[in-house]
Amino acid sequence: SKTIKKVEKDANAHIHNEIILNGVTTHGLKNIDVRIPKNQLTVVTGISGSGKSSLVYDTLFAESNARFTESLSTYNRSFLQENSEAKIASFSGLGPAIGINRKGGATSKRSTVGTLSGTFEAFRLLYSRIAQHEGEVFTAQHFSFNHHLGACPVCEGLGFQLKCDPEELIVSPEKSIFDGAISTNKIIGYYADLNGQFMATLKEVAKQKGWNIERPWKDLDPEVQQVILYGTGENIYDVTWEYTTKTRTGTQALKVKWLGFCNYIDNEYQRTLHNKNTKAIAELLHEVACPTCHGSRLKPALLNIKFLDKHIHELSQLDISACLELLEDVNNNGDEVIAALSKVVLPGIIKSLKTMRDLGLGYLNLDRAVRTLSGGERQRVTLAGQLSTHLFGVTYVLDEPTIGLDIGQVKVLSAALKSIVANGNTVVVVEHDPTFIRMADYLIEMGPGAGNEGGEVIYQGQVEEVDKMKTSVTYKLLNEQDEKLEKTQNKQGTAFNVKGADANNLKDIDVVFYTHQITAITGVSGSGKSTLMKEVLYRSWQKKRPVGCVSINGLDQFEAVLLIDQEALAETRLSSPVTYTGIIEQLKTLFSKTVQAQEIGLKRADFSYQSKNGKCATCNGHGKIKTSMDFMSDIWLKCDACKGMRYNDTILACMLNGRSIGDVLAMTVNEGITFFQTGIIVDNLKVLQGVGVGHLLL
């Protein structure tokens, strides 16, 4: 009996020390069994498409969340719009999980580096205690710009207001306002209608002031431009409006004010503020510092409370390095109460600031909006916040946190994650960086290929023992020198350049690029790479004028400028790789020429799974049917009518080499190349194969 008890004890210890996932088939994983040691730092690696995210995010993280939500009431579960797509035979050892990735969903305009890292929360506590010491009845909530007690009533705690941007309104200053200077946006189009009452009013204003406003915008005096944009206040004008509609013409006498185009747009925005579709008017707006709180987000009375001669907004405006330096030099010989508060509150703040500084974020201001951060910056700020929470028994999941870090910062990151482990947590990281992998405790390698050729566990065990697997990609990564790649130098074409770029953290820089070449913009995370490319180059192309810089030259030589980034391609369930790439159009042409299609008179358009004549009537072309679960979020199940193929029987009866268009969409890119063999479809599929997504289903 003693032997039996010892075996049971050992078995229980084994279960509690590991997360065990058996028979995992999520997203094509090949019935794999995985063991992840608790209270260790585990790296999951492998080539792109090998199944890393399917294992870590779509199985481990998703199933951990699903287990957690089962502990909630059905009422609370009804608010959680998360469904686990994990397919798993059995598991043990799962606990609550926190996912920290580079995307992280949409970010609130209210979220700052200070709030995300937890630093601002400690500031609020500090300032509220100082206020109470000074006889003010201010709680920590009063110092929150996300609470009605503290938020500036004018901007509601945002620190800015959205106002009409004159540069979005006047898009062609070389033209007159009657001949194309004004944006074609449909919202301003109503007010700038040449036959409308507003233009009639503006003409009367110009007539009374003796102005010629038919000149190019850039040639108008600043006073004239100001009146056109911002009006003449309370002055009332007698206007004879000669109107023209589709059915009649006539005149109408008006007694009206001229408010100016910008004010009309601002008033329109206030009227449509709570409408769902504000995209059109949003294109005409920009953020302007709130005139009441001047960007502090808080009620003015709260700024009278000082610590180290700074109110809470002034402290938040410091960058992380400067704030850390200030707080580390606090002189505790002054007011005893403030000194006592400092001893209690500051150590936690200092620890969090040090972590962010060591992770290479010392240049970030604490009041910097999270939505302006790069993915890597955001992930590390979130990580610093988690280090200050002191949670226990949690599984942390991260997605390539080393991107943009130098070797020293990678080592700091590894140490930070190991301190989370030391607090009694488990950390699982999807990663490729060899320095980071060497510092991990445990390794899982997925592979051997991508898609159908991947989904298997190549190795799992101690990092040091991977050298036993000579075929392992990770073994080669850790032990082989970088290959010397042959390079062909392309000759410089014509130049295009940016001058005085100052968007976000760019410091009035001049940059020259050349056509007919590949240009790499590199630098550590947060150094301004994405700002230069997206916020200056691309935005300037979009707006056809310099944005985030003094001038930009040479973009007019391009027929198109395409931005390819890591944002989600589409949010509709009807989008697929063939619709996004346009390959569906070639498939529609091919299948419309089949014998069956010709016999029953099917058109090319009918072979779209979004068309009335083509889609499955049961699932409306989704291939799946949404089922409401009432107290849980909706789930999508394969359509029984079309068996997930999206099309109706008439369309699926049309065959090309024995396959329907539904059969073709169920192929991978690689299978499609084999099936079609030659032609424009194969040429396009080979592009997808060439960029490493041959494993994706069409």
N, C-alpha and C positions, 0 to 999 in steps of 0.2 A: 504493500500500500504506500510505503514511503517513496518507492521508486516511481509509482504512478503519479503521486503528488508532485514529485520533482519534474517529471516530464510535462505535466500540465503547467507548472509554473514557468518552465523554460519556453513552452509554446506561447503562453500569454505574453511573456516578456518580448518574444520575437514579434508578435502581432503589434504590440505597443511601440516597438522601436522602428517599424517600417510602415510605409504606405505600399500596399500590394494591390496591383491592378492586373487581373487575369482576363484573358480572352477579349482584348480590346480590338474592335473593328471600326472605330470611328473614322469616317472619311477615308475609307480604303486601307486603314492599318490592318495588317495581316494576322489577325488573331494573336496578338503579341501578349506576353506576360512581362510585367515590369515591376521591379522592386526599388523603391526610393527610400533611402535611410532617413529617418527623422533626425532633427537637430544636427544636420550637416548641410553643406553647400554643394548642391548637385548641378552640374552643367549638362544640358541636352544639346548635342551638336549633330552635324550631318549636312549634306549638300542641300541647296534650296529645293523644296518640294519633296523632301524625303519623309516628311511626317512629323517634324519637330513640334510645330504649333498644334497639329491634330492631337498629339499626345499631351502636351503641356497645358494648352489653353482650352481646347475643345473637349478634353477628357478629364484630366486631373482638376483643373480649375472649375470647369462647368459642373462636374459631378460633386465637387466639394460644396459649391454654392447650392446645388439642388438638395444635398443632404441638409444643409443649414436651413433652407426655407421650409423644409418639412417640420421643423421645430416651431414654426410660427403658426398663428391662428389662420384659419381660412380667410378671414377678413383682411389681415395684413398681407397674406399671399396674393390677394387680388390686385394689389398695387405693384407687384413685382413683375415686370415684363421681361422675364428671362426664362428661356427654355433650354434645358441641357440636350444637346444633340449627341451626347456621348453614348456609344454603343459598347457595352462592357458586360461580360458574363458574371464576374464577381469582383468584389473589392473588400479591403479592410484597411483600417488605420486612417481614414480620411478625417480631416478636421476643417475648421473654418479657413477660408483662403482669401488672400488679398492679391489682386492682379495689378501690377504697375507696368503699363506698356507705353510705347512712344506715341500712340494715337490718343487713347484715353477718352474718346468721345468729345462732344461739343463742350466748350468751356464757357462758363458764365462770365459776362462782362464785369462781374463783381469780384471775381477771383484774382488775387494778387500773389506774388511770391511770398509775402508775409502770411497771408491766410492759408495758403496751401502747405507751407512748411510748419505751421503752428506757431510761428514767432509772434505774429500780430496778436494772437490770443493771449500770450504771456504779457505783451505790452499792455493790453487792455486791463489785465489783472493789476499790473503795476500802477498804471495811471489811476485806476479807480480807487486803489488803496491810498495813493497820495492825495486824491481829491477828498476822500473821507477824513484823512488826517488834517486837511485844511478846512474842514467844516462844510464841504460841498456834498450834496446827496447824489453822487453819481456812482452807479454800479458799473460793472464790466460791460453790461449790455449798452449803457450809454455811450461807450467808446467804440461800439460796433457800427459801421456804416451799413451793415446788412440788417439792422434792427431799427424799428420806427422811433425808438427812444433816442438814437444817436444820429440817424441819417439826416443829412441836409434836406429840408422839405422841398427845395426847388428842383434839385436833380435826383432826389430819392436815393442818395448815397452812391451815385455812380461817379461823381466828380466832374462830369461833363454833360452837356446837352447836345442833342443832334440838331444841327441847323443846316440850312441850305448852303452848299458850297458854291461860291461864285465861279470857281474854275470848272465845276461840273456843268454849270449853266451856260457859260460862254465858252464854247468849244473851238470856235474858229474866229479868233479876234481880228483876223485880217479881213473879215467880211462884216457887213452891217447887220443889225438885228432884224432887218427885213429880208435879208438875203443869205441866211445860213449861219450867222454867228451863234445862234441859240441852239442848244441841244435838241435832238429829235425825240427825246424822252416824252412819252405820251402825257405825263402829268404836266410838264411845262408847256407842252403843245397846246393845251386848252387855254392857258393864259397868254401864250404868244401867237395865237391864231390871228393872222393878218386881217381877217374880217370880223374878229371878235370885239366885244365891248372893252376889254382891257387894253388892247392895242389902240382902240379909238380914244380911250382916256389918256394913254401915254402921248399920243399925237397932240392932244389938246394941251397937255402940260408943256410939251416942247414948243408949241405955237405961242403960248402965253409968255414963255421965257425967252423966246427968240432963238431957239437952238435948232441946228440942223442935225437930226439924229439918224439921217440916212447915210452918213459917212461910216467908214470901217470903224469897228469898236475900238481898235487900238489908237485911232486918231481922235477919239472923243476926249474932252477934258475930264479929269478925275471927278469934278463936281457933277458933270452930266452922268457919268457912269454910276456914281453914288445914288443919284435920284432914280435912275432906271432900275437899279437893284433894290434900293431900300426906301423909295417913295418920298413923299413930301409931307408926311405927318397928317395933321387934321385938316389940311386945306381941302376945300370942296370945289369941284369943277363942274361947270355946265357943259355937258358933252352931247353932241348930236351923233348918234351911232347909226351909220349906214350899214345895215346888216344884209347878208346874202345867205339864204339857205337853199336846200335842194328844190324847194317848191316855190319860194317867193323872195322878193327883196323889199326893202322899206327902210324907214328911219325911225329912231326912237330917241326921245330926249331923256337924258340921265343927269342926276345930281349925285356925284360920287367922289370918293377920295382916291388918290393914287398911292397904294401901299408899297409898290415895288415888287419885282419878280421874286426876290428872295423871301420877302415877308409873305407873299401869297403861298409859296411852297411850304414855309414854316407852318402857316395856318392849316394848310391841307394835311400836313403830317400830323398835327394835333388832332384833326378830325378822324384820321384813319389809324390812329395809334393802336387801337385794339383790334383792328382787322387782321385776318390771317395773312392776306397777301399784301405785303408792303414792299415787295421787291423793287417795283418800278420807282417808287418815291425814294427808297433807300439809296438808290444810285446817285441821287442828287444831294445827299446829305454828308456832312462830316462832323467830327466831334470837336466841340468848342468848350473850353474850360468853363465850368459853372460860375456865373458872375457873383453868386452869393457865397459859396464856400471856397472859391478859387482853386478847385481841384482837391481840397482836403477831404471831401465827401461827408464831413461831419458838421453838426450845428456849431455856430461860432463860439458859443459859451464854453464848449468842451476844450477849445484851444487855449484857454486861459490857464489850464493845468500844465505845469512844466516839470520836466525831469532833466537834470543837467542843462538847464536853460533852454530846453527844446520841448515844444508840444508834441503830441503823438504823431502828427502828420510829418513834422520836420524830422523826427527820428526815422520814420518809415521812408523818407525820401533819400536817406543815405544808402550807398551801396553796402553790400554785405561786409566787405573788408573794412570799410570806414566805420561802420556801426560796431563791428567786433572790436576794433581798436579803441573806440570811444568807451565801450562798456567794460573792457578789461582794465581801463585806467580810472575807473570810478574811485573817487576818494571817499572812503568810509568814515572820515573824521568829522563830517558835518552833522546834519540833523540825524539824531539817533534813530528815529522812526524810519526815515528814508533809508538809512544805512541797514537797518534790520530787514526792511523789505527787499533791498538789493541782494542781501545774502540769501534770501529765500527764493526770489524769482529769477535773478540774473544767471545763476549757474546753468539752468536749463536752456535759457536763451543763448548763452555763450556756446554751449555744446552744439546746439543746432546750427548756429552761425559758422562755427569752426568746421562742422561736417560739410556744409555747403561750400565754404571757401576751399577746403581741401579737395573737394570734388570738382574744382575749377570754375566755381560760380561766383567768385568774390566780386566780380564786376556788376552783378545784377542789383538793381535797386529793389528794396523790399516792397515798394508800392508799384512795381512793374506788373502790368496786366499779364496774367498767365497765358491768355490767348495770343500774345506776341512772342512767346518763347518757342524755341525749336523743340522738336520731339525729345531730343536728348536732354536738354535743359529741364524740360518739364518733368521727365522721368526722375532725374536726380533731385530736383526740389521735392517731389513727392516722397522719394526715398528718405531724404533728410527729415521730413515730417514724420515718417513712420518710425524713425530711430528715436524720436522723442515721445512716442506713445506708450512704450513699455508694455506692449502686448506679450502674451505668453501662449504657446501652443498653436500658433498660426502658421499656415503655409503661405509663403510669399512667392509669387510667380512674376518673373521679369523677362522682358523681351529685348535682347541685345543692348544692354545698358552701356556698353563700352564705346559705342559709335561716337567718334569725334574726340575721344580722350587720348592723351599721350600715355606712355608707359607708366610714368609716375602717378598719374590720375587713376589709371587702371588698378594699380596696387592699392591706392587709397579706397577705391570703390570696393575692391575685394575685402579689405579690412573692415569697411563699413557694413558689408553684408555679413561678415563673420561675427560682428558684434550683435547683429540681429539674431544670428544663430545662438550666440552665447546667452541671449536672454531667454532661450528655451523655445526657439522657433525653427522652422525648416524653410530653406530657400532653394528654389528651383529656377534656373536661368537658362533661357535659350541663348546660345552664344557661340561665336566663331573665333574670338580673339585668343591666340595661343598663350599670351602672358596670363590672361584670366583663367584659362583652362588649367594651366599648370598649378594655379593657386587653389583650385577647387578640391573638395574632398572626394567627390564621387562623379563618375562620368557615364552618360548613356549616349551612345552614337546610333543615329538612325540611318537607314540606307537600304541597299547599296546605291540605288539610283533615285530618280524622282518619279512621282506619280505611281503608276502601276508597277514600276521597277523598284520602288522604295517601300516604305511602310513596315520594314523589318528592323529588329534590334540587332545591330552588328556587334555591339559590345556594351556590357554594363558591369561596372566594378570600380575598383580604386583607380584613380588617374594614373598612378605610377605603374600599374600593371597592364596598361594598354599596349605596351611594347610586345606583349605576347601575341597580339593580333597584327601581324605584319601587313595584312591587307586593309587595315583600318585607315581611313582618310585622316583621322585625327593623329594616328601614329606618324604618318608622313608629315603632317602639318607641324608636329612638335619636334621632329627629328631631321627633316630635310631643309636644306637652304632654299631660298626663293629662286625660282627659275629665272634665267635671263631671257626676257622676251625680245624677239626681234621686232624692230620698230621702223616703220616707214615715215619719214618726216614729210608732211604735206606743206607745200609752198604757201606762204601768206597770200591771201586774197586782199580785197579792199578792207580798209579799217572802218569800224564803227566804235564810238566811244561815249563814255559818261563823264561829265565834269561836275565837280562839287556835290557828289552824292552824300546825303546826310540823313537818310531814313534810319530810324531806330538808332543803333549805336555806330553807324558809319560816320567817320570824322572828316567830312568835306573832301572826299577822295576823288581822284581822277583815274579812270581805268580805260585802257584801249583793248579792243578785241579785233580779231581778223576773221573774215569769211574763209571758207574752204579748209578750215582747220577744226580740230577738237580742242577746246579750251577747258582745262580743269580748274575749278575754283575750290581751293582747299584751305584748311585751317582748323583749329580746334573748335569744338562745339560752342556755339554762341559768338563766334568771331565776326559774323556778318555775312556768311556765304549766301544763305537763303535770302537775306534782306537785299543784297546786291542783285541777285538773279531775279527774284520774284517781285519784290516791292519796288525795285527801280527799273531794271531792264523790261520785264514783262508788263508791268503796270503802265510804263511809258508807251509801250506798243499798243496796249489796249486803249488808252486814253488819247493816243495820237498827240501827246505833248509831254514835256518833262515832268515826271512824278518822282518825288524824293531826291531830286538833284537840280542843279542850276540849269544844265542843258544836256541834251542827248542828240548825237548826230549819227547819221548813216543807217538808221532803221528803215528809212523809206526805200532802201534797195531790196527789202525782203517782201516776197508775195504773202508770206504768212509766218507767224511766230507761234510755235506750239509749246505749251507748258506740260511737261510730263513729270508728275510728282507722285507722292505715295498716298494721296487722298483716295478715298473709296471712289471707284469708277461710277457707280450708280447705286441708288437706294431702292429701285423698284425690282420686284421679283420677276418681272418680265424681261429684264435685261440679262444677257448672256454673252459669252465671248464672241459668238458669231454675229450678234446684233451690234455689239460695240465696235468690232473691227470691220463691219460691212460685208463679211463673208456670206451672211444670210442672203444678200441680194444676188450673189452668184449662184447660190443653191436654189433660190426661187426660179431663176432663169433656166437652170438645168432641168429641174423637175417639171416645169411647165411645158417642156418639150418632149416629155415621155409619151409613149403611145397612149396610155390610159388617160393622161391629162388632156391630150388632143381629142380623144374620142368623146369625152363628156364636156368638152369646152371650158376646161379650167383655165383661168388667167394666171399670169405670173404673180399678181398680188395675192391670190388665194393661198399661196404657199407660205404666207406669214402666219405664225401662230398667234398674231395679234389681230388678224383680219376676221371679219364676220363669217366669211365662207370657209376659213381655214381652221380656226381654233376649235378645240373640243368644247362643246356647249356646256358640259358639266363643270369643268374647272376653269373655263374662260382662258385657256392657253397657259395656265400656270404649271400644269403637270401635277399640281398638288391642290388639295382642298383644305381650306381653313376650317378648323373645328373649334368652336367656343367651349372653353372649359369652366365658364362661369366664375368660380373662385380662384382659378389659376389663369396664367396668360394663355393666349390662343396657341394651338399647335397645328402644324401643316402635315397632312397625310397624303400619300401617293393616290392620285385619282384612279378609281377602279375602271372608269369608262375608257380612258386612253392609255392606261397603265404607265402614266407618267410621261407619255410622248408628246403631249400638248396639242396634238392635231385630232381632227375628227376622222371617222373611218374612210370617208371619200378621199381625203388627201393621203391617208396612210396606204390606200390601195394602189397609189401610183408608185411604180418601182423603177429604180435605176440600178442595173446590174444586180437585181434581186434584193435591193434594200430600199426602204421608204425614207422619206426625209426625217421622220422620227428616229429611224435606226441610225441615220448619219449623225444626228445631234447627240446620240448616246455614245458616239465614238470619242476617243481622245484625239488630240491634234495629230499625234504620231500614227494612230490607226487611220485617220482621215487621209494622210499622205499616202499610205499603203493602198487604200481603197481607190482613190482617184488617180493615182500614178502620175498624171501629167495635167497641164492646164493652169489657168490663172488661180484656181482654188488652191492647187498644190503650191504654187509660188507664194501665195499669201500665208498658207499654213506653215511653210518652211521658215517664214519670218518669225512666227510664234515659236517654232521649234528652236530657231537660232538664238532666241533670247531666253531660252531655258524653261519654257512652259509647255513643252510637248506633252506633258502628262495631263494637262487640263482637259476636262470633258468639253466638247464643243457646245 
